[in-house]
Amino acid sequence: MHAVSVSGLKHNPADALRQAKTAPVVVLNRDNPDALLIGLEQGGMLQAPGVRAALATALFRDSELSLVRAAHVAEMDVARFIAHLSRLGIPAIRLTAAETRADLDTLEQWLQSLSPTPAP
């Protein structure tokens, strides 16, 4: 197990992450343990079935990752990740009513631009 102070973590986070690959790292705030860093590659955690998908799903659901980044974390293509979210009842696209109307207006304008104009 390793230990790092909050200021040490702030000044050199890469070192703490490197240490977490081999053993847990306790982050100390003065003399109080405040957080624990655990490398996900320890013991093959990321290779266990469903772990990457579950991690990506939770991060996407909580708006911590974009759809594309979450799909990459899950090691899925975007279409497959959207289907995965759908099975779980998680919307892949979150728009307000105003954004939806604006998108529909843009789509309508684009579709009208494709229509041939009547000859004079």
Z-matrix of the N, CA and C atoms (Angstrom, degrees):
N
C 1 1.445
C 2 1.528 1 107.75
N 3 1.333 2 115.33 1 145.57
C 4 1.454 3 121.48 2 179.27
C 5 1.527 4 108.68 3 -117.41
N 6 1.331 5 115.56 4 163.96
C 7 1.464 6 121.18 5 175.88
C 8 1.520 7 108.37 6 -135.40
N 9 1.326 8 115.19 7 145.97
C 10 1.458 9 121.67 8 176.95
C 11 1.523 10 107.21 9 -144.36
N 12 1.326 11 115.80 10 144.31
C 13 1.467 12 119.12 11 177.36
C 14 1.524 13 108.95 12 -81.21
N 15 1.313 14 116.87 13 161.96
C 16 1.466 15 121.04 14 177.37
C 17 1.523 16 109.65 15 -58.04
N 18 1.340 17 117.30 16 -43.51
C 19 1.468 18 119.44 17 -179.86
C 20 1.530 19 110.50 18 -66.83
N 21 1.338 20 117.39 19 -36.96
C 22 1.462 21 120.08 20 176.12
C 23 1.520 22 111.51 21 -63.79
N 24 1.319 23 116.03 22 -38.36
C 25 1.463 24 120.62 23 177.38
C 26 1.525 25 110.45 24 -65.77
N 27 1.322 26 115.56 25 -41.14
C 28 1.471 27 120.63 26 -179.95
C 29 1.531 28 110.88 27 -64.34
N 30 1.323 29 117.12 28 -42.32
C 31 1.464 30 120.75 29 -175.35
C 32 1.524 31 113.34 30 -81.66
N 33 1.319 32 117.95 31 -25.58
C 34 1.458 33 119.75 32 -178.77
C 35 1.527 34 110.64 33 -147.31
N 36 1.355 35 116.94 34 68.97
C 37 1.466 36 118.73 35 -178.70
C 38 1.525 37 113.02 36 -63.92
N 39 1.332 38 117.42 37 -29.01
C 40 1.471 39 120.02 38 -178.92
C 41 1.523 40 110.72 39 -62.28
N 42 1.336 41 117.46 40 -36.45
C 43 1.458 42 120.49 41 179.74
C 44 1.531 43 110.73 42 -64.07
N 45 1.329 44 116.43 43 -45.02
C 46 1.463 45 120.14 44 179.15
C 47 1.527 46 110.49 45 -63.33
N 48 1.318 47 117.47 46 -40.01
C 49 1.472 48 120.24 47 178.71
C 50 1.522 49 111.11 48 -66.19
N 51 1.323 50 116.50 49 -38.86
C 52 1.463 51 120.48 50 177.03
C 53 1.535 52 110.07 51 -62.28
N 54 1.338 53 116.05 52 -44.07
C 55 1.466 54 120.29 53 178.93
C 56 1.528 55 111.08 54 -63.95
N 57 1.330 56 117.30 55 -36.45
C 58 1.468 57 121.35 56 -178.23
C 59 1.519 58 112.07 57 -67.02
N 60 1.323 59 117.54 58 -16.87
C 61 1.469 60 119.99 59 177.18
C 62 1.524 61 111.75 60 -70.50
N 63 1.335 62 115.88 61 -23.96
C 64 1.466 63 118.75 62 -176.84
C 65 1.520 64 113.32 63 -107.21
N 66 1.345 65 116.65 64 -27.52
C 67 1.472 66 120.04 65 -178.70
C 68 1.527 67 108.47 66 -161.70
N 69 1.331 68 117.40 67 157.77
C 70 1.467 69 119.34 68 177.66
C 71 1.536 70 111.22 69 -58.30
N 72 1.332 71 115.80 70 148.02
C 73 1.463 72 122.44 71 178.34
C 74 1.527 73 108.03 72 -120.21
N 75 1.322 74 116.22 73 122.11
C 76 1.459 75 121.29 74 176.57
C 77 1.522 76 107.72 75 -91.19
N 78 1.332 77 116.16 76 128.32
C 79 1.462 78 121.37 77 176.44
C 80 1.526 79 107.22 78 -95.03
N 81 1.325 80 115.10 79 121.38
C 82 1.459 81 121.06 80 -177.25
C 83 1.521 82 110.73 81 -101.97
N 84 1.324 83 115.86 82 129.38
C 85 1.453 84 122.15 83 173.12
C 86 1.524 85 105.31 84 -104.11
N 87 1.334 86 115.52 85 99.60
C 88 1.472 87 123.14 86 -167.94
C 89 1.529 88 106.91 87 62.06
N 90 1.305 89 118.63 88 -115.30
C 91 1.472 90 119.70 89 179.42
C 92 1.526 91 112.31 90 -105.94
N 93 1.327 92 116.64 91 9.91
C 94 1.460 93 120.12 92 -176.90
C 95 1.528 94 111.21 93 -105.00
N 96 1.316 95 117.53 94 125.43
C 97 1.472 96 119.54 95 173.08
C 98 1.532 97 108.42 96 -61.07
N 99 1.326 98 116.36 97 127.76
C 100 1.463 99 120.68 98 -173.61
C 101 1.525 100 113.14 99 -116.35
N 102 1.329 101 116.70 100 -32.62
C 103 1.464 102 120.02 101 -177.80
C 104 1.522 103 108.93 102 -154.03
N 105 1.306 104 114.28 103 164.51
C 106 1.453 105 120.45 104 179.16
C 107 1.524 106 108.26 105 -130.45
N 108 1.320 107 116.05 106 126.43
C 109 1.464 108 121.03 107 175.93
C 110 1.520 109 108.30 108 -103.39
N 111 1.324 110 115.33 109 128.09
C 112 1.462 111 120.09 110 179.03
C 113 1.518 112 107.56 111 -127.48
N 114 1.304 113 116.00 112 124.26
C 115 1.463 114 120.42 113 177.41
C 116 1.513 115 110.21 114 -68.66
N 117 1.319 116 116.41 115 127.44
C 118 1.471 117 120.22 116 -176.73
C 119 1.525 118 113.06 117 -72.72
N 120 1.321 119 116.47 118 -15.22
C 121 1.452 120 118.27 119 179.70
C 122 1.532 121 111.97 120 -84.29
N 123 1.348 122 116.86 121 -9.77
C 124 1.470 123 120.13 122 178.08
C 125 1.526 124 109.79 123 -61.62
N 126 1.291 125 115.79 124 132.11
C 127 1.457 126 120.19 125 175.63
C 128 1.516 127 113.63 126 64.16
N 129 1.339 128 117.43 127 17.30
C 130 1.459 129 120.66 128 178.16
C 131 1.519 130 114.31 129 69.46
N 132 1.343 131 116.68 130 26.69
C 133 1.473 132 120.60 131 -178.06
C 134 1.526 133 112.60 132 -53.62
N 135 1.332 134 116.98 133 -43.35
C 136 1.464 135 119.53 134 -177.43
C 137 1.523 136 112.89 135 -70.42
N 138 1.321 137 116.74 136 -19.31
C 139 1.469 138 119.47 137 -179.64
C 140 1.526 139 112.25 138 -87.45
N 141 1.308 140 117.70 139 -10.78
C 142 1.467 141 119.88 140 178.69
C 143 1.528 142 108.98 141 -64.58
N 144 1.331 143 117.46 142 141.00
C 145 1.467 144 120.53 143 -177.36
C 146 1.527 145 112.68 144 -55.40
N 147 1.317 146 115.60 145 129.63
C 148 1.456 147 122.28 146 173.81
C 149 1.521 148 115.94 147 84.73
N 150 1.334 149 118.44 148 -10.05
C 151 1.463 150 120.10 149 -176.15
C 152 1.525 151 111.28 150 -65.93
N 153 1.326 152 117.58 151 -48.99
C 154 1.469 153 120.27 152 -179.29
C 155 1.532 154 110.66 153 -61.33
N 156 1.315 155 117.37 154 -43.56
C 157 1.466 156 120.96 155 -179.68
C 158 1.526 157 110.55 156 -63.76
N 159 1.332 158 117.24 157 -42.81
C 160 1.466 159 120.73 158 -179.86
C 161 1.526 160 111.01 159 -65.06
N 162 1.313 161 116.36 160 -42.31
C 163 1.464 162 121.29 161 178.87
C 164 1.526 163 110.44 162 -62.93
N 165 1.321 164 116.14 163 -49.04
C 166 1.465 165 120.95 164 -179.36
C 167 1.523 166 111.24 165 -62.55
N 168 1.319 167 116.43 166 -40.69
C 169 1.465 168 120.84 167 -179.65
C 170 1.528 169 110.87 168 -62.82
N 171 1.314 170 116.70 169 -47.22
C 172 1.469 171 120.38 170 -180.00
C 173 1.528 172 111.33 171 -63.44
N 174 1.323 173 116.69 172 -42.38
C 175 1.468 174 119.83 173 179.89
C 176 1.525 175 111.51 174 -66.67
N 177 1.336 176 117.31 175 -38.30
C 178 1.467 177 119.89 176 177.08
C 179 1.521 178 110.52 177 -68.60
N 180 1.325 179 117.39 178 -46.42
C 181 1.463 180 122.21 179 -179.07
C 182 1.527 181 111.37 180 -56.88
N 183 1.330 182 116.19 181 -37.23
C 184 1.462 183 121.05 182 -178.56
C 185 1.527 184 112.60 183 -89.02
N 186 1.331 185 116.58 184 11.90
C 187 1.476 186 123.63 185 178.51
C 188 1.523 187 112.88 186 60.77
N 189 1.313 188 117.37 187 30.89
C 190 1.463 189 121.33 188 176.78
C 191 1.521 190 111.51 189 -90.60
N 192 1.343 191 117.00 190 -24.16
C 193 1.462 192 122.06 191 178.86
C 194 1.515 193 109.51 192 -131.17
N 195 1.320 194 115.48 193 148.45
C 196 1.461 195 120.19 194 173.45
C 197 1.525 196 108.91 195 -71.59
N 198 1.310 197 115.53 196 168.17
C 199 1.467 198 120.83 197 178.99
C 200 1.527 199 110.84 198 -58.73
N 201 1.312 200 116.76 199 -46.16
C 202 1.473 201 120.70 200 -177.14
C 203 1.528 202 111.02 201 -66.70
N 204 1.336 203 117.22 202 -45.16
C 205 1.473 204 119.30 203 179.57
C 206 1.519 205 110.98 204 -64.40
N 207 1.328 206 117.36 205 -39.39
C 208 1.463 207 120.19 206 178.88
C 209 1.529 208 110.34 207 -63.76
N 210 1.328 209 116.74 208 -40.68
C 211 1.466 210 120.16 209 177.76
C 212 1.525 211 110.19 210 -61.37
N 213 1.324 212 117.35 211 -40.25
C 214 1.471 213 121.05 212 178.09
C 215 1.532 214 110.53 213 -64.67
N 216 1.330 215 117.35 214 -43.43
C 217 1.471 216 120.53 215 178.62
C 218 1.528 217 109.41 216 -60.37
N 219 1.334 218 116.35 217 -40.59
C 220 1.463 219 121.19 218 -179.80
C 221 1.527 220 112.73 219 -75.07
N 222 1.335 221 115.40 220 -7.51
C 223 1.469 222 122.06 221 -175.62
C 224 1.520 223 111.47 222 57.57
N 225 1.350 224 114.28 223 44.42
C 226 1.465 225 121.79 224 176.62
C 227 1.525 226 107.81 225 -126.44
N 228 1.336 227 115.92 226 155.71
C 229 1.459 228 116.72 227 170.03
C 230 1.531 229 106.92 228 -75.51
N 231 1.323 230 116.10 229 163.43
C 232 1.463 231 120.29 230 -172.45
C 233 1.529 232 111.41 231 -60.99
N 234 1.325 233 117.83 232 -42.05
C 235 1.468 234 120.30 233 -179.02
C 236 1.528 235 111.27 234 -61.19
N 237 1.320 236 116.38 235 -42.02
C 238 1.474 237 119.95 236 179.58
C 239 1.528 238 110.68 237 -67.94
N 240 1.350 239 116.93 238 -37.21
C 241 1.458 240 119.71 239 178.79
C 242 1.526 241 110.37 240 -67.75
N 243 1.332 242 117.66 241 -38.48
C 244 1.471 243 120.79 242 176.75
C 245 1.528 244 109.68 243 -61.54
N 246 1.325 245 117.26 244 -43.12
C 247 1.474 246 120.78 245 178.11
C 248 1.534 247 109.93 246 -62.53
N 249 1.319 248 116.75 247 -40.17
C 250 1.475 249 121.88 248 177.44
C 251 1.536 250 110.03 249 -60.29
N 252 1.342 251 116.36 250 -47.19
C 253 1.468 252 120.30 251 178.74
C 254 1.523 253 110.96 252 -61.33
N 255 1.323 254 115.48 253 -41.78
C 256 1.460 255 120.98 254 -178.75
C 257 1.529 256 111.24 255 -60.38
N 258 1.331 257 116.57 256 -43.05
C 259 1.469 258 120.42 257 178.06
C 260 1.524 259 111.24 258 -60.38
N 261 1.337 260 116.31 259 -28.77
C 262 1.466 261 120.67 260 -179.31
C 263 1.527 262 112.52 261 -92.00
N 264 1.337 263 117.08 262 -0.87
C 265 1.457 264 120.74 263 179.68
C 266 1.520 265 113.59 264 76.34
N 267 1.330 266 116.98 265 22.38
C 268 1.470 267 121.80 266 179.63
C 269 1.521 268 108.08 267 -102.20
N 270 1.338 269 118.14 268 120.45
C 271 1.468 270 119.35 269 179.77
C 272 1.527 271 111.19 270 -66.43
N 273 1.331 272 115.70 271 133.62
C 274 1.463 273 120.77 272 179.83
C 275 1.525 274 111.16 273 -79.64
N 276 1.318 275 116.28 274 -28.35
C 277 1.465 276 120.98 275 -179.43
C 278 1.514 277 107.55 276 -124.21
N 279 1.305 278 114.78 277 127.75
C 280 1.465 279 120.22 278 -178.56
C 281 1.520 280 108.63 279 -117.42
N 282 1.319 281 116.45 280 107.37
C 283 1.455 282 121.31 281 178.40
C 284 1.524 283 109.85 282 -123.73
N 285 1.321 284 114.98 283 148.55
C 286 1.461 285 119.06 284 172.45
C 287 1.520 286 107.37 285 -77.70
N 288 1.329 287 116.63 286 169.33
C 289 1.465 288 120.83 287 177.68
C 290 1.531 289 109.98 288 -59.94
N 291 1.330 290 117.31 289 -41.15
C 292 1.472 291 121.06 290 -179.61
C 293 1.531 292 110.79 291 -64.59
N 294 1.334 293 117.00 292 -41.07
C 295 1.471 294 120.27 293 179.06
C 296 1.527 295 110.51 294 -66.41
N 297 1.324 296 116.59 295 -38.53
C 298 1.460 297 120.55 296 178.37
C 299 1.531 298 110.43 297 -63.66
N 300 1.348 299 116.96 298 -45.19
C 301 1.471 300 120.39 299 177.78
C 302 1.520 301 110.96 300 -61.03
N 303 1.325 302 117.15 301 -43.26
C 304 1.468 303 120.82 302 179.89
C 305 1.528 304 110.30 303 -62.31
N 306 1.333 305 117.09 304 -42.23
C 307 1.465 306 120.37 305 177.95
C 308 1.523 307 111.30 306 -64.03
N 309 1.330 308 117.31 307 -41.06
C 310 1.463 309 120.57 308 178.68
C 311 1.526 310 111.10 309 -65.64
N 312 1.344 311 117.11 310 -39.13
C 313 1.468 312 120.70 311 176.66
C 314 1.520 313 110.32 312 -62.06
N 315 1.318 314 116.81 313 -43.81
C 316 1.471 315 121.05 314 178.67
C 317 1.521 316 110.41 315 -62.37
N 318 1.323 317 116.92 316 -42.53
C 319 1.459 318 121.18 317 178.66
C 320 1.524 319 110.55 318 -62.44
N 321 1.334 320 116.59 319 -44.81
C 322 1.468 321 120.24 320 178.43
C 323 1.524 322 111.29 321 -59.24
N 324 1.322 323 116.99 322 -45.62
C 325 1.470 324 120.93 323 179.10
C 326 1.518 325 110.59 324 -61.13
N 327 1.304 326 116.84 325 -41.48
C 328 1.460 327 120.67 326 -179.43
C 329 1.531 328 110.36 327 -66.10
N 330 1.338 329 116.83 328 -43.37
C 331 1.465 330 120.35 329 179.20
C 332 1.528 331 110.80 330 -63.23
N 333 1.324 332 116.69 331 -38.89
C 334 1.480 333 120.37 332 177.94
C 335 1.534 334 110.71 333 -65.69
N 336 1.307 335 117.44 334 -34.82
C 337 1.457 336 120.32 335 179.25
C 338 1.520 337 112.12 336 -67.67
N 339 1.332 338 117.56 337 -21.44
C 340 1.453 339 121.79 338 178.94
C 341 1.523 340 112.45 339 -82.59
N 342 1.346 341 115.73 340 -22.07
C 343 1.457 342 119.80 341 -178.60
C 344 1.516 343 109.45 342 -71.22
N 345 1.339 344 116.55 343 136.59
C 346 1.466 345 117.87 344 177.41
C 347 1.529 346 110.82 345 -66.88
N 348 1.305 347 116.20 346 139.09
C 349 1.456 348 120.36 347 178.32
C 350 1.527 349 109.17 348 -81.35
N 351 1.321 350 117.23 349 139.79
C 352 1.474 351 119.58 350 -178.47
C 353 1.531 352 110.65 351 -64.82
N 354 1.331 353 114.10 352 140.37
C 355 1.477 354 119.79 353 179.62
C 356 1.528 355 109.19 354 -71.87
N 357 1.350 356 118.81 355 144.33
C 358 1.475 357 120.99 356 -179.35
C 359 1.509 358 113.05 357 -71.20
